[in-house]
């Protein structure tokens, strides 16, 4: 049973105790109408409490059995009062009170309080930033995975197409529809998010209901875990910190009750940056709020093995040689920042790279995995380049000599590949944990 529901049960017991005192007074004064009314109200309250306990704890609980016995006593009282055959008021009220005390002891001592935790991923490809936390929470509390909708941003900043990826999660992850979960009524103990931007993202936006500034009102513990992993920085390197400072001051960081970052060094950077913005007096607040417990993404990648994944048949066909041997697989990652910074030059670079890999396809298999928001970003920020980008993707996929991975599971690409080539991004920091070779592409080389 959840904390709020247990508190409600205890409140109901307290109200029933008050009703017992009134019943005894009415019996002594022979106010039969009052006795009948109070007995009926007590029975309704007991039935409602029993229904709530049964819904949370299942059938056959001791508390529900005692409530049934309590209702039987109330029924006997009601019948006797209706026929003006009320027994000794003192004995009857003692029996009711004794049974109610037994109910109260069972509710307080035998029913364990369960924490309710809600996880709100928006893109299925970013689920790995929450997955290990959810799996741990699911063992000890009621944990719900509720994928939330998000919108593309039009060039003018308005909302464009809505996306919902609830059907793209692993089969062993039970999904709850965001339209059926009552945040106000259930008020979960913890809410986990991995999108920190609220309305500050110019490419996409989660539904405004799920902005961190709104979610705060529905829980006592809003927890933000970044969906990305940053390069580790020396907390004394002011130039490097300036380049990532904006990650520390997003709405999700400011509004969350706790923020979990990838390391103690990163925690110190967050604390220092936020203290600089809010004043030195705020340092104890940030030190308590920011936790350097590690990134679930790094935990997951460190355990990846290629044999853990069943590859699509068309992937196997491209990776396996005719003699049964295996080609080296290159994970080609193209990000968003490089596209925005280099525009048309980056598209030309991608075409050149694809041509080189095609020429060497007998020795290596290219696994191209563009950033899942690459096209959406171009549509919003550089719409003139969308046609050429689409042409590159269509030509590559139609040729069929390499793998195009637009699935939500990036871990599979990391596990099956032998080396990384592509843009500098948070994927690089993940890939480093594998110990495999990494090479960064430069647009002008």
ABEGO torsion letter per residue (X at the ends): XBAAAAAAAAAAAAAAAAAAAAAAAAAAAGBAAAAAAAAAAAAAAAAAAAAAAAAAAEBGBAAAAAAAAAAAAAAAAAAAAAAGABBBAAAAAAAAAAAAAAAAAAAAAABBBBBBBBBBBABAAAAAAAAAAAAAAAAABBBBBBBBBBBBBBAAGBBBBBBBAAAABBAABBBBBAAABBAAAAGBABBBBABAAEAABAABBBBAAABAAAAAAABABBBBBBABBBBBBBAABAAAAAAAAAAAABAAAAABABBBBABAAAAAAAAAAAAAAAEAAAAAAAAAABBBAEBAAAAAAAABBAAABBBBAAAAAAABBAAGBBBBBBBBBBBAAAAAAAEAAAAAAAAAAAAAAAAAAAABBBBBBBBAAAAAAAAAABAAAAAAAAAAAAAAAAAGABBBBABABAAAAAAABABBBEBBBAAAAAAAAAGBBBBBBBAAX
